[in-house]
């Protein structure tokens, strides 16, 4: 409700009204406030987002989403926004480019001051490259501080993931023909990481393994579905056998 008050004050101060709400992706912390806005402000604006494919979007209470497509362009007085499908953090994740300034609103793909969670690392790496190729002047993340050195920051994200991938490949090579689970790899390459953070480290490793499999660098990875259960934190016996293709 604090946000609604501030939004009302800002609209009054600049004598503007809501034209459209653009939702970057389906996560609750990004859509959760939309119903409140819709019940507090008069109608006449759209709520736009890219449609989820694997599951239906959770319906809004007071209005329906207007589903838009990749590269959709929004016009308003003095500003143009272009939407890019930028999956990886989530399948429906999008970023917005303020064309006039080549500024990027990065949603959760890039965060200011912390690392994000990744649903699909292969898409995520392509999405980082997409942002780098847009060569933004500044990045406004969904959370955290403004990033005024996009090239170094996004480049750093890519480098960090590539380094992790090399470590995993090295680990698999060193333990060739030994059945390994994601947690075995965590124990070897995430030295000194506290136990509480090891599950999320294992999730990272799983993402890397899935990517390596897509890249045909990992020979045998079974069973994928069971590996994914790490995400829920469930106690599941995982019999992941990895053989590095050499
Ligand atoms: Zn998110």
Boltz pocket constraint, residues with backbone or C-beta under 6 A from the ligand:
constraints:
  - pocket:
      binder: B
      contacts: [[A, 25], [A, 27], [A, 30], [A, 89], [A, 90], [A, 108]]
      max_distance: 6.0
